Amino acid sequence: MKHRIIFAMLMSFTLSLIMSAWITYVNIGLHPDFVSFWMHAWVLAWPAAGIISFIAGPFLHGLAHKLAAKI
């Protein structure tokens, strides 16, 4: 369980940080306040990504194993 929590936190941190940067850039470009807008978006995205990662992670891990076995 400890591994699952740590993995969900690290994965959600990384994905939400990169995705919020990308979406902020797509929406406003390199605005002078880009970092401020990005950090605001990331603070909102990380908790949601963490919960989704923790809940969906085991199912998706199993699905990936099944798909890989068929390929």
PDB file with SEQRES, HELIX, SHEET and CRYST1 records, atoms N, CA, C and O in Angstrom:
SEQRES   1 A   71  MET LYS HIS ARG ILE ILE PHE ALA MET LEU MET SER PHE          
SEQRES   2 A   71  THR LEU SER LEU ILE MET SER ALA TRP ILE THR TYR VAL          
SEQRES   3 A   71  ASN ILE GLY LEU HIS PRO ASP PHE VAL SER PHE TRP MET          
SEQRES   4 A   71  HIS ALA TRP VAL LEU ALA TRP PRO ALA ALA GLY ILE ILE          
SEQRES   5 A   71  SER PHE ILE ALA GLY PRO PHE LEU HIS GLY LEU ALA HIS          
SEQRES   6 A   71  LYS LEU ALA ALA LYS ILE                                      
HELIX    1 AA1 LYS A    2  ILE A   28  1                                  27    
HELIX    2 AA2 PHE A   34  LYS A   70  1                                  37    
CRYST1    1.000    1.000    1.000  90.00  90.00  90.00 P 1           1          
ATOM      1  N   MET A   1       0.826  -1.197   0.000  1.00  0.00           N  
ATOM      2  CA  MET A   1       0.000   0.000   0.000  1.00  0.00           C  
ATOM      3  C   MET A   1       0.870   1.262   0.000  1.00  0.00           C  
ATOM      4  O   MET A   1       0.548   2.245  -0.667  1.00  0.00           O  
ATOM      5  N   LYS A   2       1.979   1.226   0.755  1.00  0.00           N  
ATOM      6  CA  LYS A   2       2.865   2.384   0.804  1.00  0.00           C  
ATOM      7  C   LYS A   2       3.413   2.699  -0.590  1.00  0.00           C  
ATOM      8  O   LYS A   2       3.470   3.858  -1.002  1.00  0.00           O  
ATOM      9  N   HIS A   3       3.814   1.644  -1.308  1.00  0.00           N  
ATOM     10  CA  HIS A   3       4.337   1.819  -2.663  1.00  0.00           C  
ATOM     11  C   HIS A   3       3.276   2.447  -3.571  1.00  0.00           C  
ATOM     12  O   HIS A   3       3.581   3.337  -4.365  1.00  0.00           O  
ATOM     13  N   ARG A   4       2.048   1.985  -3.452  1.00  0.00           N  
ATOM     14  CA  ARG A   4       0.947   2.495  -4.286  1.00  0.00           C  
ATOM     15  C   ARG A   4       0.710   3.985  -4.040  1.00  0.00           C  
ATOM     16  O   ARG A   4       0.478   4.740  -4.984  1.00  0.00           O  
ATOM     17  N   ILE A   5       0.767   4.406  -2.787  1.00  0.00           N  
ATOM     18  CA  ILE A   5       0.562   5.817  -2.451  1.00  0.00           C  
ATOM     19  C   ILE A   5       1.710   6.661  -2.976  1.00  0.00           C  
ATOM     20  O   ILE A   5       1.485   7.714  -3.573  1.00  0.00           O  
ATOM     21  N   ILE A   6       2.933   6.211  -2.760  1.00  0.00           N  
ATOM     22  CA  ILE A   6       4.102   6.971  -3.236  1.00  0.00           C  
ATOM     23  C   ILE A   6       4.091   7.065  -4.750  1.00  0.00           C  
ATOM     24  O   ILE A   6       4.330   8.135  -5.311  1.00  0.00           O  
ATOM     25  N   PHE A   7       3.815   5.948  -5.416  1.00  0.00           N  
ATOM     26  CA  PHE A   7       3.760   5.958  -6.880  1.00  0.00           C  
ATOM     27  C   PHE A   7       2.688   6.920  -7.380  1.00  0.00           C  
ATOM     28  O   PHE A   7       2.942   7.689  -8.307  1.00  0.00           O  
ATOM     29  N   ALA A   8       1.498   6.892  -6.787  1.00  0.00           N  
ATOM     30  CA  ALA A   8       0.415   7.782  -7.212  1.00  0.00           C  
ATOM     31  C   ALA A   8       0.809   9.239  -7.020  1.00  0.00           C  
ATOM     32  O   ALA A   8       0.504  10.079  -7.867  1.00  0.00           O  
ATOM     33  N   MET A   9       1.484   9.550  -5.915  1.00  0.00           N  
ATOM     34  CA  MET A   9       1.901  10.926  -5.674  1.00  0.00           C  
ATOM     35  C   MET A   9       2.942  11.386  -6.699  1.00  0.00           C  
ATOM     36  O   MET A   9       2.844  12.484  -7.247  1.00  0.00           O  
ATOM     37  N   LEU A  10       3.931  10.539  -6.947  1.00  0.00           N  
ATOM     38  CA  LEU A  10       4.985  10.910  -7.904  1.00  0.00           C  
ATOM     39  C   LEU A  10       4.453  11.010  -9.332  1.00  0.00           C  
ATOM     40  O   LEU A  10       4.775  11.952 -10.055  1.00  0.00           O  
ATOM     41  N   MET A  11       3.645  10.041  -9.731  1.00  0.00           N  
ATOM     42  CA  MET A  11       3.102  10.050 -11.088  1.00  0.00           C  
ATOM     43  C   MET A  11       2.171  11.236 -11.285  1.00  0.00           C  
ATOM     44  O   MET A  11       2.257  11.921 -12.304  1.00  0.00           O  
ATOM     45  N   SER A  12       1.288  11.489 -10.335  1.00  0.00           N  
ATOM     46  CA  SER A  12       0.357  12.604 -10.476  1.00  0.00           C  
ATOM     47  C   SER A  12       1.090  13.940 -10.431  1.00  0.00           C  
ATOM     48  O   SER A  12       0.714  14.876 -11.138  1.00  0.00           O  
ATOM     49  N   PHE A  13       2.130  14.038  -9.610  1.00  0.00           N  
ATOM     50  CA  PHE A  13       2.938  15.263  -9.566  1.00  0.00           C  
ATOM     51  C   PHE A  13       3.533  15.554 -10.933  1.00  0.00           C  
ATOM     52  O   PHE A  13       3.398  16.658 -11.460  1.00  0.00           O  
ATOM     53  N   THR A  14       4.189  14.557 -11.496  1.00  0.00           N  
ATOM     54  CA  THR A  14       4.871  14.723 -12.780  1.00  0.00           C  
ATOM     55  C   THR A  14       3.893  15.042 -13.909  1.00  0.00           C  
ATOM     56  O   THR A  14       4.084  16.004 -14.653  1.00  0.00           O  
ATOM     57  N   LEU A  15       2.855  14.237 -14.030  1.00  0.00           N  
ATOM     58  CA  LEU A  15       1.885  14.451 -15.109  1.00  0.00           C  
ATOM     59  C   LEU A  15       1.147  15.781 -14.979  1.00  0.00           C  
ATOM     60  O   LEU A  15       0.985  16.495 -15.968  1.00  0.00           O  
ATOM     61  N   SER A  16       0.698  16.119 -13.773  1.00  0.00           N  
ATOM     62  CA  SER A  16      -0.044  17.369 -13.608  1.00  0.00           C  
ATOM     63  C   SER A  16       0.849  18.580 -13.830  1.00  0.00           C  
ATOM     64  O   SER A  16       0.394  19.591 -14.365  1.00  0.00           O  
ATOM     65  N   LEU A  17       2.116  18.493 -13.428  1.00  0.00           N  
ATOM     66  CA  LEU A  17       3.043  19.609 -13.637  1.00  0.00           C  
ATOM     67  C   LEU A  17       3.266  19.865 -15.128  1.00  0.00           C  
ATOM     68  O   LEU A  17       3.180  21.002 -15.593  1.00  0.00           O  
ATOM     69  N   ILE A  18       3.551  18.800 -15.863  1.00  0.00           N  
ATOM     70  CA  ILE A  18       3.829  18.934 -17.297  1.00  0.00           C  
ATOM     71  C   ILE A  18       2.561  19.293 -18.078  1.00  0.00           C  
ATOM     72  O   ILE A  18       2.591  20.178 -18.932  1.00  0.00           O  
ATOM     73  N   MET A  19       1.464  18.618 -17.793  1.00  0.00           N  
ATOM     74  CA  MET A  19       0.225  18.884 -18.523  1.00  0.00           C  
ATOM     75  C   MET A  19      -0.320  20.284 -18.238  1.00  0.00           C  
ATOM     76  O   MET A  19      -0.802  20.949 -19.155  1.00  0.00           O  
ATOM     77  N   SER A  20      -0.255  20.739 -16.999  1.00  0.00           N  
ATOM     78  CA  SER A  20      -0.745  22.085 -16.699  1.00  0.00           C  
ATOM     79  C   SER A  20       0.127  23.138 -17.385  1.00  0.00           C  
ATOM     80  O   SER A  20      -0.380  24.173 -17.819  1.00  0.00           O  
ATOM     81  N   ALA A  21       1.426  22.886 -17.485  1.00  0.00           N  
ATOM     82  CA  ALA A  21       2.304  23.814 -18.211  1.00  0.00           C  
ATOM     83  C   ALA A  21       1.920  23.863 -19.688  1.00  0.00           C  
ATOM     84  O   ALA A  21       1.818  24.941 -20.273  1.00  0.00           O  
ATOM     85  N   TRP A  22       1.709  22.702 -20.281  1.00  0.00           N  
ATOM     86  CA  TRP A  22       1.361  22.637 -21.695  1.00  0.00           C  
ATOM     87  C   TRP A  22       0.029  23.325 -21.978  1.00  0.00           C  
ATOM     88  O   TRP A  22      -0.067  24.132 -22.903  1.00  0.00           O  
ATOM     89  N   ILE A  23      -0.990  23.016 -21.195  1.00  0.00           N  
ATOM     90  CA  ILE A  23      -2.313  23.592 -21.427  1.00  0.00           C  
ATOM     91  C   ILE A  23      -2.300  25.100 -21.167  1.00  0.00           C  
ATOM     92  O   ILE A  23      -2.954  25.857 -21.885  1.00  0.00           O  
ATOM     93  N   THR A  24      -1.569  25.534 -20.159  1.00  0.00           N  
ATOM     94  CA  THR A  24      -1.452  26.975 -19.899  1.00  0.00           C  
ATOM     95  C   THR A  24      -0.776  27.661 -21.081  1.00  0.00           C  
ATOM     96  O   THR A  24      -1.210  28.729 -21.513  1.00  0.00           O  
ATOM     97  N   TYR A  25       0.278  27.057 -21.598  1.00  0.00           N  
ATOM     98  CA  TYR A  25       0.973  27.622 -22.766  1.00  0.00           C  
ATOM     99  C   TYR A  25       0.050  27.676 -23.985  1.00  0.00           C  
ATOM    100  O   TYR A  25       0.015  28.685 -24.689  1.00  0.00           O  
ATOM    101  N   VAL A  26      -0.687  26.614 -24.233  1.00  0.00           N  
ATOM    102  CA  VAL A  26      -1.605  26.579 -25.373  1.00  0.00           C  
ATOM    103  C   VAL A  26      -2.680  27.660 -25.230  1.00  0.00           C  
ATOM    104  O   VAL A  26      -3.056  28.297 -26.214  1.00  0.00           O  
ATOM    105  N   ASN A  27      -3.166  27.863 -24.021  1.00  0.00           N  
ATOM    106  CA  ASN A  27      -4.240  28.828 -23.801  1.00  0.00           C  
ATOM    107  C   ASN A  27      -3.789  30.283 -23.813  1.00  0.00           C  
ATOM    108  O   ASN A  27      -4.493  31.135 -24.354  1.00  0.00           O  
ATOM    109  N   ILE A  28      -2.622  30.588 -23.227  1.00  0.00           N  
ATOM    110  CA  ILE A  28      -2.225  32.001 -23.114  1.00  0.00           C  
ATOM    111  C   ILE A  28      -0.881  32.328 -23.748  1.00  0.00           C  
ATOM    112  O   ILE A  28      -0.520  33.501 -23.834  1.00  0.00           O  
ATOM    113  N   GLY A  29      -0.134  31.334 -24.191  1.00  0.00           N  
ATOM    114  CA  GLY A  29       1.184  31.583 -24.757  1.00  0.00           C  
ATOM    115  C   GLY A  29       2.171  31.971 -23.659  1.00  0.00           C  
ATOM    116  O   GLY A  29       1.944  31.707 -22.478  1.00  0.00           O  
ATOM    117  N   LEU A  30       3.263  32.600 -24.069  1.00  0.00           N  
ATOM    118  CA  LEU A  30       4.283  33.006 -23.095  1.00  0.00           C  
ATOM    119  C   LEU A  30       3.945  34.388 -22.537  1.00  0.00           C  
ATOM    120  O   LEU A  30       4.641  35.371 -22.790  1.00  0.00           O  
ATOM    121  N   HIS A  31       2.894  34.427 -21.800  1.00  0.00           N  
ATOM    122  CA  HIS A  31       2.407  35.638 -21.127  1.00  0.00           C  
ATOM    123  C   HIS A  31       3.418  36.036 -20.043  1.00  0.00           C  
ATOM    124  O   HIS A  31       4.078  35.167 -19.474  1.00  0.00           O  
ATOM    125  N   PRO A  32       3.547  37.330 -19.750  1.00  0.00           N  
ATOM    126  CA  PRO A  32       4.478  37.738 -18.683  1.00  0.00           C  
ATOM    127  C   PRO A  32       4.198  37.057 -17.332  1.00  0.00           C  
ATOM    128  O   PRO A  32       5.120  36.851 -16.543  1.00  0.00           O  
ATOM    129  N   ASP A  33       2.945  36.712 -17.067  1.00  0.00           N  
ATOM    130  CA  ASP A  33       2.587  36.043 -15.817  1.00  0.00           C  
ATOM    131  C   ASP A  33       2.387  34.540 -16.017  1.00  0.00           C  
ATOM    132  O   ASP A  33       1.643  33.906 -15.268  1.00  0.00           O  
ATOM    133  N   PHE A  34       3.045  33.974 -17.018  1.00  0.00           N  
ATOM    134  CA  PHE A  34       2.875  32.560 -17.344  1.00  0.00           C  
ATOM    135  C   PHE A  34       3.071  31.659 -16.132  1.00  0.00           C  
ATOM    136  O   PHE A  34       2.240  30.793 -15.860  1.00  0.00           O  
ATOM    137  N   VAL A  35       4.162  31.859 -15.405  1.00  0.00           N  
ATOM    138  CA  VAL A  35       4.477  30.971 -14.286  1.00  0.00           C  
ATOM    139  C   VAL A  35       3.396  31.054 -13.211  1.00  0.00           C  
ATOM    140  O   VAL A  35       3.034  30.039 -12.616  1.00  0.00           O  
ATOM    141  N   SER A  36       2.887  32.239 -12.962  1.00  0.00           N  
ATOM    142  CA  SER A  36       1.823  32.405 -11.970  1.00  0.00           C  
ATOM    143  C   SER A  36       0.558  31.655 -12.394  1.00  0.00           C  
ATOM    144  O   SER A  36      -0.044  30.947 -11.587  1.00  0.00           O  
ATOM    145  N   PHE A  37       0.157  31.809 -13.658  1.00  0.00           N  
ATOM    146  CA  PHE A  37      -1.019  31.096 -14.163  1.00  0.00           C  
ATOM    147  C   PHE A  37      -0.798  29.583 -14.142  1.00  0.00           C  
ATOM    148  O   PHE A  37      -1.692  28.814 -13.790  1.00  0.00           O  
ATOM    149  N   TRP A  38       0.399  29.181 -14.524  1.00  0.00           N  
ATOM    150  CA  TRP A  38       0.739  27.763 -14.555  1.00  0.00           C  
ATOM    151  C   TRP A  38       0.672  27.157 -13.156  1.00  0.00           C  
ATOM    152  O   TRP A  38       0.079  26.094 -12.972  1.00  0.00           O  
ATOM    153  N   MET A  39       1.270  27.818 -12.174  1.00  0.00           N  
ATOM    154  CA  MET A  39       1.274  27.295 -10.814  1.00  0.00           C  
ATOM    155  C   MET A  39      -0.140  27.223 -10.239  1.00  0.00           C  
ATOM    156  O   MET A  39      -0.465  26.302  -9.490  1.00  0.00           O  
ATOM    157  N   HIS A  40      -0.969  28.189 -10.588  1.00  0.00           N  
ATOM    158  CA  HIS A  40      -2.364  28.149 -10.141  1.00  0.00           C  
ATOM    159  C   HIS A  40      -3.071  26.923 -10.735  1.00  0.00           C  
ATOM    160  O   HIS A  40      -3.785  26.210 -10.029  1.00  0.00           O  
ATOM    161  N   ALA A  41      -2.870  26.689 -12.021  1.00  0.00           N  
ATOM    162  CA  ALA A  41      -3.478  25.535 -12.685  1.00  0.00           C  
ATOM    163  C   ALA A  41      -2.943  24.232 -12.088  1.00  0.00           C  
ATOM    164  O   ALA A  41      -3.697  23.279 -11.891  1.00  0.00           O  
ATOM    165  N   TRP A  42      -1.650  24.197 -11.804  1.00  0.00           N  
ATOM    166  CA  TRP A  42      -1.052  22.978 -11.270  1.00  0.00           C  
ATOM    167  C   TRP A  42      -1.566  22.664  -9.867  1.00  0.00           C  
ATOM    168  O   TRP A  42      -1.840  21.505  -9.557  1.00  0.00           O  
ATOM    169  N   VAL A  43      -1.700  23.678  -9.020  1.00  0.00           N  
ATOM    170  CA  VAL A  43      -2.207  23.474  -7.659  1.00  0.00           C  
ATOM    171  C   VAL A  43      -3.620  22.888  -7.696  1.00  0.00           C  
ATOM    172  O   VAL A  43      -3.981  22.090  -6.831  1.00  0.00           O  
ATOM    173  N   LEU A  44      -4.408  23.270  -8.678  1.00  0.00           N  
ATOM    174  CA  LEU A  44      -5.745  22.711  -8.819  1.00  0.00           C  
ATOM    175  C   LEU A  44      -5.718  21.303  -9.425  1.00  0.00           C  
ATOM    176  O   LEU A  44      -6.552  20.462  -9.090  1.00  0.00           O  
ATOM    177  N   ALA A  45      -4.762  21.057 -10.310  1.00  0.00           N  
ATOM    178  CA  ALA A  45      -4.716  19.780 -11.036  1.00  0.00           C  
ATOM    179  C   ALA A  45      -4.112  18.646 -10.219  1.00  0.00           C  
ATOM    180  O   ALA A  45      -4.556  17.503 -10.338  1.00  0.00           O  
ATOM    181  N   TRP A  46      -3.110  18.935  -9.393  1.00  0.00           N  
ATOM    182  CA  TRP A  46      -2.400  17.853  -8.718  1.00  0.00           C  
ATOM    183  C   TRP A  46      -3.286  17.015  -7.800  1.00  0.00           C  
ATOM    184  O   TRP A  46      -3.210  15.788  -7.865  1.00  0.00           O  
ATOM    185  N   PRO A  47      -4.120  17.610  -6.950  1.00  0.00           N  
ATOM    186  CA  PRO A  47      -4.974  16.755  -6.102  1.00  0.00           C  
ATOM    187  C   PRO A  47      -5.901  15.851  -6.915  1.00  0.00           C  
ATOM    188  O   PRO A  47      -6.079  14.679  -6.582  1.00  0.00           O  
ATOM    189  N   ALA A  48      -6.486  16.393  -7.975  1.00  0.00           N  
ATOM    190  CA  ALA A  48      -7.365  15.579  -8.819  1.00  0.00           C  
ATOM    191  C   ALA A  48      -6.575  14.453  -9.473  1.00  0.00           C  
ATOM    192  O   ALA A  48      -7.028  13.308  -9.502  1.00  0.00           O  
ATOM    193  N   ALA A  49      -5.405  14.772  -9.995  1.00  0.00           N  
ATOM    194  CA  ALA A  49      -4.572  13.753 -10.639  1.00  0.00           C  
ATOM    195  C   ALA A  49      -4.135  12.693  -9.636  1.00  0.00           C  
ATOM    196  O   ALA A  49      -4.051  11.515  -9.982  1.00  0.00           O  
ATOM    197  N   GLY A  50      -3.857  13.092  -8.403  1.00  0.00           N  
ATOM    198  CA  GLY A  50      -3.450  12.138  -7.373  1.00  0.00           C  
ATOM    199  C   GLY A  50      -4.548  11.147  -7.046  1.00  0.00           C  
ATOM    200  O   GLY A  50      -4.301   9.946  -6.940  1.00  0.00           O  
ATOM    201  N   ILE A  51      -5.748  11.647  -6.888  1.00  0.00           N  
ATOM    202  CA  ILE A  51      -6.880  10.770  -6.583  1.00  0.00           C  
ATOM    203  C   ILE A  51      -7.168   9.827  -7.744  1.00  0.00           C  
ATOM    204  O   ILE A  51      -7.387   8.632  -7.546  1.00  0.00           O  
ATOM    205  N   ILE A  52      -7.164  10.376  -8.956  1.00  0.00           N  
ATOM    206  CA  ILE A  52      -7.410   9.545 -10.138  1.00  0.00           C  
ATOM    207  C   ILE A  52      -6.326   8.483 -10.272  1.00  0.00           C  
ATOM    208  O   ILE A  52      -6.627   7.321 -10.544  1.00  0.00           O  
ATOM    209  N   SER A  53      -5.079   8.870 -10.083  1.00  0.00           N  
ATOM    210  CA  SER A  53      -3.965   7.928 -10.199  1.00  0.00           C  
ATOM    211  C   SER A  53      -4.065   6.822  -9.157  1.00  0.00           C  
ATOM    212  O   SER A  53      -3.826   5.654  -9.466  1.00  0.00           O  
ATOM    213  N   PHE A  54      -4.412   7.177  -7.938  1.00  0.00           N  
ATOM    214  CA  PHE A  54      -4.515   6.188  -6.864  1.00  0.00           C  
ATOM    215  C   PHE A  54      -5.653   5.202  -7.120  1.00  0.00           C  
ATOM    216  O   PHE A  54      -5.509   4.002  -6.883  1.00  0.00           O  
ATOM    217  N   ILE A  55      -6.777   5.713  -7.602  1.00  0.00           N  
ATOM    218  CA  ILE A  55      -7.942   4.849  -7.824  1.00  0.00           C  
ATOM    219  C   ILE A  55      -7.805   4.026  -9.106  1.00  0.00           C  
ATOM    220  O   ILE A  55      -8.058   2.822  -9.104  1.00  0.00           O  
ATOM    221  N   ALA A  56      -7.406   4.673 -10.191  1.00  0.00           N  
ATOM    222  CA  ALA A  56      -7.363   3.997 -11.488  1.00  0.00           C  
ATOM    223  C   ALA A  56      -6.066   3.225 -11.718  1.00  0.00           C  
ATOM    224  O   ALA A  56      -6.023   2.342 -12.574  1.00  0.00           O  
ATOM    225  N   GLY A  57      -5.016   3.540 -10.973  1.00  0.00           N  
ATOM    226  CA  GLY A  57      -3.707   2.932 -11.191  1.00  0.00           C  
ATOM    227  C   GLY A  57      -3.692   1.416 -11.207  1.00  0.00           C  
ATOM    228  O   GLY A  57      -3.182   0.828 -12.160  1.00  0.00           O  
ATOM    229  N   PRO A  58      -4.227   0.763 -10.195  1.00  0.00           N  
ATOM    230  CA  PRO A  58      -4.192  -0.711 -10.179  1.00  0.00           C  
ATOM    231  C   PRO A  58      -4.948  -1.339 -11.351  1.00  0.00           C  
ATOM    232  O   PRO A  58      -4.480  -2.315 -11.937  1.00  0.00           O  
ATOM    233  N   PHE A  59      -6.098  -0.793 -11.691  1.00  0.00           N  
ATOM    234  CA  PHE A  59      -6.864  -1.310 -12.827  1.00  0.00           C  
ATOM    235  C   PHE A  59      -6.079  -1.141 -14.124  1.00  0.00           C  
ATOM    236  O   PHE A  59      -5.992  -2.072 -14.925  1.00  0.00           O  
ATOM    237  N   LEU A  60      -5.509   0.041 -14.331  1.00  0.00           N  
ATOM    238  CA  LEU A  60      -4.768   0.299 -15.563  1.00  0.00           C  
ATOM    239  C   LEU A  60      -3.486  -0.520 -15.629  1.00  0.00           C  
ATOM    240  O   LEU A  60      -3.062  -0.926 -16.711  1.00  0.00           O  
ATOM    241  N   HIS A  61      -2.875  -0.763 -14.491  1.00  0.00           N  
ATOM    242  CA  HIS A  61      -1.681  -1.608 -14.454  1.00  0.00           C  
ATOM    243  C   HIS A  61      -2.033  -3.024 -14.897  1.00  0.00           C  
ATOM    244  O   HIS A  61      -1.313  -3.630 -15.690  1.00  0.00           O  
ATOM    245  N   GLY A  62      -3.137  -3.545 -14.385  1.00  0.00           N  
ATOM    246  CA  GLY A  62      -3.589  -4.882 -14.785  1.00  0.00           C  
ATOM    247  C   GLY A  62      -3.971  -4.931 -16.253  1.00  0.00           C  
ATOM    248  O   GLY A  62      -3.658  -5.898 -16.949  1.00  0.00           O  
ATOM    249  N   LEU A  63      -4.640  -3.902 -16.721  1.00  0.00           N  
ATOM    250  CA  LEU A  63      -5.027  -3.837 -18.131  1.00  0.00           C  
ATOM    251  C   LEU A  63      -3.792  -3.809 -19.025  1.00  0.00           C  
ATOM    252  O   LEU A  63      -3.758  -4.469 -20.064  1.00  0.00           O  
ATOM    253  N   ALA A  64      -2.789  -3.053 -18.627  1.00  0.00           N  
ATOM    254  CA  ALA A  64      -1.549  -2.991 -19.410  1.00  0.00           C  
ATOM    255  C   ALA A  64      -0.881  -4.359 -19.493  1.00  0.00           C  
ATOM    256  O   ALA A  64      -0.365  -4.738 -20.544  1.00  0.00           O  
ATOM    257  N   HIS A  65      -0.890  -5.094 -18.393  1.00  0.00           N  
ATOM    258  CA  HIS A  65      -0.326  -6.453 -18.402  1.00  0.00           C  
ATOM    259  C   HIS A  65      -1.082  -7.360 -19.368  1.00  0.00           C  
ATOM    260  O   HIS A  65      -0.469  -8.118 -20.120  1.00  0.00           O  
ATOM    261  N   LYS A  66      -2.417  -7.285 -19.348  1.00  0.00           N  
ATOM    262  CA  LYS A  66      -3.230  -8.121 -20.234  1.00  0.00           C  
ATOM    263  C   LYS A  66      -2.993  -7.750 -21.693  1.00  0.00           C  
ATOM    264  O   LYS A  66      -2.866  -8.633 -22.541  1.00  0.00           O  
ATOM    265  N   LEU A  67      -2.933  -6.455 -21.994  1.00  0.00           N  
ATOM    266  CA  LEU A  67      -2.708  -6.020 -23.369  1.00  0.00           C  
ATOM    267  C   LEU A  67      -1.321  -6.416 -23.858  1.00  0.00           C  
ATOM    268  O   LEU A  67      -1.159  -6.860 -24.994  1.00  0.00           O  
ATOM    269  N   ALA A  68      -0.328  -6.254 -22.998  1.00  0.00           N  
ATOM    270  CA  ALA A  68       1.052  -6.609 -23.370  1.00  0.00           C  
ATOM    271  C   ALA A  68       1.169  -8.111 -23.639  1.00  0.00           C  
ATOM    272  O   ALA A  68       1.926  -8.525 -24.516  1.00  0.00           O  
ATOM    273  N   ALA A  69       0.439  -8.911 -22.903  1.00  0.00           N  
ATOM    274  CA  ALA A  69       0.489 -10.372 -23.095  1.00  0.00           C  
ATOM    275  C   ALA A  69      -0.114 -10.771 -24.443  1.00  0.00           C  
ATOM    276  O   ALA A  69       0.267 -11.789 -25.021  1.00  0.00           O  
ATOM    277  N   LYS A  70      -1.059  -9.962 -24.942  1.00  0.00           N  
ATOM    278  CA  LYS A  70      -1.695 -10.277 -26.230  1.00  0.00           C  
ATOM    279  C   LYS A  70      -0.897  -9.775 -27.419  1.00  0.00           C  
ATOM    280  O   LYS A  70      -1.130 -10.205 -28.548  1.00  0.00           O  
ATOM    281  N   ILE A  71       0.014  -8.897 -27.184  1.00  0.00           N  
ATOM    282  CA  ILE A  71       0.793  -8.319 -28.303  1.00  0.00           C  
ATOM    283  C   ILE A  71       2.008  -9.181 -28.590  1.00  0.00           C  
ATOM    284  O   ILE A  71       2.788  -8.868 -29.490  1.00  0.00           O  
TER     285      ILE A  71                                                      
END                                                                             
